[in-house]
Amino acid sequence: MTKENRGFICIDCGFVGEPKTIVKGSFWIELLLWFFFIIPGLIYTLWRLTTKEKACPACKHQTMIPADTPRGAQLLKESKQ
């Protein structure tokens, strides 16, 4: 595997690099729920912890694929043209 094929590529925006972990929801809503309502705060926190996902740092979509796959190599080739 060559150096340029390491990592991931986004099929939506063409970003090449490592995906970022994105947490759904809002920290501020979570804080507000904890401050005023303990049980809903706990439920919201648990929901946020279970909905983590890897996504493209540039466009925030979950469309990152390994660059060393056939589709990833094709996208890398197209992005260099």
MIDOSE-1310 file (N, C-alpha, C; in nm, 2 decimals, decimal comma, always signed):
residues 81
mtke	+0,09/-0,12/+0,00/+0,00/+0,00/+0,00/+0,09/+0,12/+0,00; +0,06/+0,22/-0,09/+0,14/+0,34/-0,10/+0,10/+0,44/+0,01; +0,18/+0,54/+0,03/+0,15/+0,63/+0,14/+0,02/+0,71/+0,11; -0,01/+0,74/-0,02/-0,13/+0,81/-0,06/-0,25/+0,73/-0,04
nrgf	-0,24/+0,60/-0,03/-0,36/+0,52/-0,02/-0,40/+0,49/+0,13; -0,32/+0,54/+0,22/-0,36/+0,52/+0,36/-0,47/+0,61/+0,40; -0,55/+0,56/+0,49/-0,66/+0,65/+0,54/-0,79/+0,63/+0,47; -0,87/+0,73/+0,47/-1,00/+0,72/+0,41/-1,03/+0,84/+0,32
icid	-1,13/+0,82/+0,23/-1,17/+0,93/+0,14/-1,32/+0,94/+0,15; -1,37/+1,06/+0,15/-1,52/+1,09/+0,15/-1,57/+1,08/+0,01; -1,68/+1,00/+0,00/-1,74/+0,99/-0,14/-1,83/+1,11/-0,17; -1,86/+1,19/-0,07/-1,94/+1,31/-0,10/-1,85/+1,43/-0,14
cgfv	-1,75/+1,46/-0,06/-1,67/+1,59/-0,09/-1,53/+1,56/-0,13; -1,48/+1,44/-0,12/-1,35/+1,40/-0,17/-1,24/+1,43/-0,07; -1,27/+1,46/+0,06/-1,17/+1,48/+0,16/-1,09/+1,35/+0,19; -0,96/+1,36/+0,20/-0,88/+1,25/+0,22/-0,81/+1,27/+0,36
gepk	-0,83/+1,17/+0,45/-0,78/+1,18/+0,58/-0,85/+1,08/+0,67; -0,84/+1,10/+0,80/-0,91/+1,02/+0,90/-1,05/+1,07/+0,93; -1,15/+0,98/+0,95/-1,28/+1,03/+0,99/-1,28/+1,08/+1,13; -1,37/+1,16/+1,17/-1,38/+1,22/+1,30/-1,51/+1,16/+1,37
tivk	-1,50/+1,14/+1,50/-1,61/+1,09/+1,58/-1,71/+1,20/+1,60; -1,83/+1,19/+1,56/-1,93/+1,29/+1,58/-2,03/+1,24/+1,68; -2,07/+1,32/+1,77/-2,18/+1,28/+1,87/-2,30/+1,36/+1,84; -2,41/+1,29/+1,82/-2,54/+1,35/+1,79/-2,59/+1,43/+1,91
gsfw	-2,68/+1,52/+1,89/-2,74/+1,60/+2,00/-2,65/+1,73/+2,03; -2,69/+1,79/+2,14/-2,63/+1,92/+2,18/-2,58/+1,91/+2,32; -2,46/+1,95/+2,34/-2,40/+1,95/+2,48/-2,48/+2,05/+2,57; -2,52/+2,16/+2,51/-2,60/+2,26/+2,59/-2,73/+2,21/+2,63
iell	-2,80/+2,14/+2,55/-2,93/+2,08/+2,59/-2,91/+1,98/+2,70; -2,80/+1,90/+2,68/-2,77/+1,80/+2,78/-2,74/+1,86/+2,92; -2,67/+1,97/+2,92/-2,64/+2,04/+3,04/-2,76/+2,10/+3,10; -2,85/+2,16/+3,02/-2,97/+2,21/+3,07/-3,06/+2,11/+3,13
lwff	-3,07/+1,99/+3,06/-3,15/+1,88/+3,12/-3,10/+1,83/+3,25; -2,97/+1,82/+3,26/-2,91/+1,78/+3,39/-2,93/+1,88/+3,50; -2,93/+2,00/+3,46/-2,95/+2,11/+3,56/-3,09/+2,12/+3,62; -3,19/+2,10/+3,53/-3,32/+2,11/+3,57/-3,40/+1,98/+3,59
fiip	-3,36/+1,88/+3,52/-3,43/+1,75/+3,52/-3,33/+1,64/+3,52; -3,31/+1,57/+3,63/-3,21/+1,47/+3,64/-3,24/+1,35/+3,55; -3,36/+1,29/+3,55/-3,39/+1,17/+3,48/-3,38/+1,20/+3,33; -3,45/+1,30/+3,27/-3,43/+1,33/+3,13/-3,29/+1,36/+3,09
gliy	-3,21/+1,42/+3,18/-3,07/+1,44/+3,15/-2,99/+1,31/+3,14; -3,02/+1,22/+3,22/-2,96/+1,09/+3,22/-2,99/+1,01/+3,09; -3,12/+1,02/+3,05/-3,17/+0,95/+2,93/-3,10/+1,02/+2,81; -3,10/+1,15/+2,80/-3,04/+1,22/+2,69/-2,89/+1,19/+2,68
tlwr	-2,82/+1,19/+2,80/-2,68/+1,15/+2,80/-2,65/+1,01/+2,74; -2,73/+0,92/+2,79/-2,72/+0,78/+2,74/-2,74/+0,77/+2,59; -2,84/+0,84/+2,54/-2,87/+0,85/+2,40/-2,75/+0,90/+2,32; -2,70/+1,01/+2,37/-2,58/+1,07/+2,30/-2,46/+0,98/+2,30
lttk	-2,44/+0,91/+2,41/-2,32/+0,82/+2,41/-2,34/+0,70/+2,32; -2,46/+0,66/+2,29/-2,48/+0,54/+2,20/-2,50/+0,58/+2,06; -2,50/+0,71/+2,02/-2,51/+0,75/+1,88/-2,39/+0,81/+1,83; -2,27/+0,78/+1,88/-2,14/+0,82/+1,82/-2,12/+0,76/+1,69
ekac	-2,07/+0,83/+1,60/-2,05/+0,78/+1,46/-1,92/+0,84/+1,40; -1,86/+0,77/+1,31/-1,75/+0,82/+1,24/-1,80/+0,90/+1,11; -1,75/+1,02/+1,09/-1,80/+1,10/+0,98/-1,68/+1,18/+0,92; -1,70/+1,24/+0,81/-1,61/+1,32/+0,74/-1,59/+1,45/+0,82
pack	-1,47/+1,49/+0,85/-1,44/+1,62/+0,92/-1,48/+1,74/+0,83; -1,48/+1,73/+0,70/-1,51/+1,84/+0,62/-1,66/+1,87/+0,60; -1,74/+1,76/+0,56/-1,88/+1,78/+0,53/-1,97/+1,72/+0,63; -1,92/+1,64/+0,73/-1,99/+1,58/+0,84/-2,09/+1,47/+0,80
hqtm	-2,07/+1,42/+0,68/-2,15/+1,30/+0,63/-2,08/+1,17/+0,67; -2,15/+1,07/+0,68/-2,10/+0,94/+0,72/-2,06/+0,86/+0,59; -1,98/+0,92/+0,50/-1,95/+0,86/+0,37/-1,81/+0,84/+0,35; -1,73/+0,81/+0,46/-1,59/+0,79/+0,45/-1,57/+0,64/+0,42
ipad	-1,49/+0,61/+0,32/-1,45/+0,47/+0,28/-1,30/+0,46/+0,28; -1,25/+0,34/+0,31/-1,11/+0,32/+0,30/-1,05/+0,35/+0,16; -0,94/+0,42/+0,16/-0,88/+0,46/+0,04/-0,82/+0,35/-0,04; -0,79/+0,23/+0,03/-0,73/+0,12/-0,04/-0,83/+0,02/-0,10
tprg	-0,96/+0,06/-0,10/-1,06/-0,02/-0,17/-1,07/+0,02/-0,32; -1,13/-0,07/-0,40/-1,14/-0,03/-0,54/-1,21/+0,11/-0,57; -1,32/+0,13/-0,49/-1,39/+0,26/-0,51/-1,31/+0,37/-0,45; -1,24/+0,35/-0,34/-1,15/+0,45/-0,28/-1,04/+0,49/-0,38
aqll	-0,98/+0,39/-0,44/-0,87/+0,42/-0,53/-0,92/+0,49/-0,66; -1,04/+0,46/-0,70/-1,10/+0,53/-0,81/-1,12/+0,68/-0,78; -1,18/+0,70/-0,66/-1,20/+0,84/-0,62/-1,07/+0,92/-0,60; -0,97/+0,86/-0,55/-0,84/+0,92/-0,54/-0,78/+0,96/-0,68
kesk	-0,80/+0,87/-0,77/-0,75/+0,89/-0,91/-0,83/+1,01/-0,97; -0,96/+1,01/-0,95/-1,04/+1,12/-1,01/-1,01/+1,25/-0,95; -0,98/+1,25/-0,82/-0,95/+1,38/-0,75/-0,82/+1,44/-0,79; -0,73/+1,36/-0,84/-0,60/+1,41/-0,89/-0,60/+1,46/-1,03
q	-0,71/+1,43/-1,10/-0,71/+1,48/-1,24/-0,76/+1,62/-1,25
